[in-house]
Amino acid sequence: MPRYKLTLEYDGSPFVGWQIQENGPSVQAALEAAVFALSGERVAAHAAGRTDAGVHALGMVAHFNLCKEFPPDKVRDGLSHYLAPAPIVVLRVERVSEEFHARFSCVGRSYEYRVINRRSRLTIDAGRAWHVSQPLDVNAMHAAAQILVGKHDFTTFRAAACQAASPVKTLDEISVRRSGDTIFVRCAARSFLHHQVRSFAGAVTQVGRGKWRVEDVRAALEAKDRSRCAPVAPAEGLYFLRADYQTA
């Protein structure tokens, strides 16, 4: 049975998230409907990450099986056609072995959080970044972020409803940099807890505003207490960047 690996880009603004839910449209449902329109087959699509409502993706990886074989380019172009006008596009399609799984074969995930730091309100980027009008100290934000690197109990930075079996994760990398008015917070790890990246972004932004010291991030981490977390950054600034695999 042919298995197809897809790389997707989408604007998460109109969706309740990746996963099918009863309370609104999802990316997964839109993709599965497009597969049916292309092939006449009902499929279950699996993704490398389950993005929340309002979260975007620049390189989400998903897979599904078909009974009938199609050339990868036809799958890419056909799905992109049937997905329109929803803000989802298929960037790449590959045939992969039946052992490949978009979620369980993934060995690394990267996210980017975008803060636009300027006095004026957002227009073009409204709904696609967090607007912070107060000046932010990016050097302090980056220094605070380095405290989070490594293997830790991230209970403080985990959503209360997180379903992960353990709060212990290893954060491989986090960086904070500015380009013009935009500040990028990038994180890489094998996997993340629910709201972990948005919690990180909220914490380092508190440091950038001068409301927290760098050491306050360490104290919050060591507290292992969700009530010690800074306000969580809004969903619209978060992007799933890519998923990494050893083989496909």
C-alpha positions as CSV (number, residue, x, y, z in Angstrom):
1,M,0.0,0.0,0.0
2,P,1.7,3.3,-1.1
3,R,2.5,5.7,1.7
4,Y,3.0,9.4,1.0
5,K,5.0,11.9,3.1
6,L,3.8,15.5,2.7
7,T,5.4,18.8,3.8
8,L,2.7,21.4,4.4
9,E,2.5,25.1,4.9
10,Y,-0.6,26.6,6.5
11,D,-2.0,29.7,8.2
12,G,-3.6,28.4,11.3
13,S,-5.8,31.4,11.9
14,P,-9.2,29.9,10.7
15,F,-8.5,26.4,12.3
16,V,-9.1,24.9,15.7
17,G,-5.7,23.2,15.2
18,W,-4.3,20.3,13.3
19,Q,-6.5,17.6,14.9
20,I,-10.1,17.0,13.9
21,Q,-12.5,18.4,16.6
22,E,-16.2,19.0,16.8
23,N,-16.0,22.7,17.5
24,G,-14.6,23.9,14.2
25,P,-12.6,23.3,11.0
26,S,-9.2,21.6,11.4
27,V,-6.1,21.2,9.1
28,Q,-6.4,17.4,9.3
29,A,-10.0,17.4,8.2
30,A,-9.3,19.7,5.3
31,L,-6.4,17.5,4.2
32,E,-8.3,14.3,4.4
33,A,-11.2,15.9,2.4
34,A,-8.7,16.9,-0.3
35,V,-7.3,13.4,-0.4
36,F,-10.8,12.0,-0.9
37,A,-11.5,14.6,-3.7
38,L,-8.3,13.5,-5.5
39,S,-8.4,9.8,-5.0
40,G,-11.9,8.8,-3.9
41,E,-10.3,7.1,-0.8
42,R,-11.0,7.9,2.8
43,V,-7.7,8.2,4.7
44,A,-6.4,9.0,8.1
45,A,-3.6,11.6,8.0
46,H,-1.0,11.7,10.7
47,A,1.2,14.7,11.5
48,A,4.6,15.3,13.2
49,G,2.9,17.7,15.6
50,R,-0.6,18.6,16.7
51,T,-0.6,22.4,16.4
52,D,-3.1,24.3,18.5
53,A,-5.8,26.7,17.3
54,G,-4.3,29.7,15.6
55,V,-0.8,28.2,15.3
56,H,0.9,28.2,11.8
57,A,3.2,25.9,10.0
58,L,6.0,26.5,7.5
59,G,7.1,22.8,7.2
60,M,4.6,20.5,8.9
61,V,5.2,16.8,7.9
62,A,2.2,14.4,7.5
63,H,1.6,11.0,6.0
64,F,-1.2,8.9,4.7
65,N,-1.7,5.6,2.8
66,L,-3.6,5.1,-0.5
67,C,-4.7,1.9,-2.2
68,K,-4.0,3.3,-5.6
69,E,-0.6,4.6,-6.6
70,F,-0.2,8.2,-7.8
71,P,2.9,10.1,-8.9
72,P,4.1,12.3,-6.0
73,D,3.9,15.4,-8.1
74,K,0.3,14.7,-9.0
75,V,-0.5,14.2,-5.3
76,R,1.2,17.5,-4.4
77,D,-0.5,19.5,-7.1
78,G,-3.9,17.8,-6.8
79,L,-4.1,18.2,-3.0
80,S,-3.1,21.9,-3.3
81,H,-5.8,22.4,-5.9
82,Y,-8.5,20.7,-3.7
83,L,-7.4,22.5,-0.5
84,A,-8.0,25.9,-2.0
85,P,-9.2,28.4,-0.9
86,A,-8.2,27.2,2.6
87,P,-4.8,28.6,3.6
88,I,-3.1,25.3,3.3
89,V,-0.6,24.3,0.5
90,V,1.4,21.1,-0.1
91,L,5.0,22.0,-0.7
92,R,6.5,18.5,-1.3
93,V,5.3,14.9,-1.6
94,E,7.5,11.8,-1.4
95,R,6.8,8.0,-1.5
96,V,8.1,6.4,1.7
97,S,8.2,3.0,3.2
98,E,5.4,1.6,5.3
99,E,7.7,1.8,8.3
100,F,7.8,5.6,8.1
101,H,5.5,7.5,10.5
102,A,5.2,11.3,10.5
103,R,5.0,11.4,14.3
104,F,6.8,8.3,15.7
105,S,9.7,8.4,13.2
106,C,10.4,12.1,13.9
107,V,13.7,12.6,15.8
108,G,13.5,16.4,16.0
109,R,11.1,19.3,15.8
110,S,11.7,23.0,15.5
111,Y,9.4,25.9,16.3
112,E,9.7,29.6,15.8
113,Y,7.9,32.3,17.8
114,R,7.6,35.8,16.3
115,V,7.2,39.0,18.3
116,I,6.9,42.3,16.4
117,N,8.3,44.9,18.7
118,R,7.1,48.4,17.6
119,R,4.9,51.1,18.8
120,S,2.4,51.0,15.8
121,R,-0.3,48.3,15.7
122,L,0.0,45.4,13.2
123,T,-1.6,45.4,9.8
124,I,-0.1,42.8,7.4
125,D,1.2,40.7,10.3
126,A,-2.0,40.9,12.4
127,G,-2.8,37.3,13.4
128,R,0.6,36.1,12.5
129,A,2.8,37.6,15.3
130,W,2.6,38.9,18.8
131,H,2.6,42.6,19.0
132,V,4.6,44.0,21.9
133,S,4.8,47.8,21.8
134,Q,7.2,48.3,24.8
135,P,10.9,48.2,24.0
136,L,12.5,44.8,24.4
137,D,16.1,43.9,25.4
138,V,16.9,41.1,23.0
139,N,20.3,40.4,24.6
140,A,18.7,39.8,28.0
141,M,16.0,37.6,26.4
142,H,18.6,35.4,24.7
143,A,20.6,35.1,27.9
144,A,17.5,34.1,29.9
145,A,16.6,31.6,27.2
146,Q,19.9,29.7,27.6
147,I,18.9,28.7,31.1
148,L,16.3,26.5,29.5
149,V,18.7,24.5,27.4
150,G,19.2,20.8,28.4
151,K,17.2,18.1,30.2
152,H,14.8,19.5,32.8
153,D,11.5,19.0,34.5
154,F,9.5,21.6,32.5
155,T,6.4,21.5,34.7
156,T,6.4,25.3,35.0
157,F,6.3,25.7,31.2
158,R,3.7,23.0,30.6
159,A,0.0,23.5,30.1
160,A,-2.2,22.3,32.9
161,A,-4.1,20.1,30.4
162,C,-0.9,18.6,28.9
163,Q,-1.3,14.9,28.3
164,A,2.4,14.0,28.1
165,A,3.4,11.1,30.4
166,S,6.3,13.1,31.9
167,P,7.2,16.8,32.2
168,V,10.9,15.9,31.6
169,K,12.1,17.0,28.2
170,T,15.5,17.9,26.6
171,L,15.6,21.3,24.9
172,D,18.5,21.1,22.4
173,E,18.5,24.7,21.4
174,I,16.8,28.0,21.9
175,S,17.8,31.4,20.5
176,V,16.4,34.9,20.5
177,R,17.4,37.3,17.7
178,R,16.1,40.5,16.2
179,S,15.7,41.5,12.5
180,G,14.3,45.0,12.2
181,D,11.1,45.1,14.3
182,T,10.7,41.3,14.4
183,I,12.1,39.2,17.2
184,F,12.5,35.5,16.5
185,V,12.5,32.9,19.3
186,R,13.6,29.5,17.9
187,C,13.5,26.2,19.7
188,A,14.6,22.7,18.8
189,A,14.0,19.4,20.6
190,R,12.9,15.9,20.0
191,S,9.5,16.7,21.3
192,F,7.7,19.4,23.3
193,L,5.1,19.7,26.0
194,H,1.7,21.3,25.3
195,H,2.2,25.2,25.4
196,Q,5.9,24.8,26.1
197,V,7.2,27.0,23.4
198,R,4.6,29.7,24.0
199,S,5.4,29.6,27.7
200,F,9.1,30.0,26.9
201,A,8.2,33.0,24.7
202,G,6.1,34.6,27.4
203,A,8.9,34.2,30.0
204,V,11.7,35.6,27.9
205,T,9.5,38.5,26.8
206,Q,9.0,39.4,30.5
207,V,12.7,39.6,30.8
208,G,12.9,41.7,27.7
209,R,10.4,44.1,29.2
210,G,12.4,44.3,32.4
211,K,9.6,42.8,34.5
212,W,11.7,39.6,35.1
213,R,15.4,39.3,35.7
214,V,17.4,36.6,33.9
215,E,17.6,34.6,37.1
216,D,13.8,34.7,37.5
217,V,13.6,32.3,34.6
218,R,15.9,29.9,36.4
219,A,13.8,30.3,39.6
220,A,10.6,29.5,37.6
221,L,12.2,26.5,36.0
222,E,13.4,25.1,39.3
223,A,10.1,25.7,41.0
224,K,8.4,23.0,38.8
225,D,5.2,24.9,39.4
226,R,2.8,26.0,36.6
227,S,1.7,29.0,38.7
228,R,5.2,30.4,38.5
229,C,5.0,30.7,34.7
230,A,4.9,34.1,33.0
231,P,1.8,34.9,31.0
232,V,1.7,32.5,28.0
233,A,2.4,34.1,24.6
234,P,-0.6,34.1,22.2
235,A,-1.0,31.3,19.7
236,E,-0.8,33.6,16.6
237,G,3.0,34.1,16.9
238,L,3.9,30.4,16.9
239,Y,5.1,28.5,13.8
240,F,6.0,24.9,13.3
241,L,9.2,25.1,11.3
242,R,10.2,21.6,10.5
243,A,10.4,18.0,11.5
244,D,13.6,16.0,11.2
245,Y,14.0,12.3,10.3
246,Q,16.9,9.9,10.1
247,T,15.4,8.1,7.1
248,A,12.1,8.2,5.3
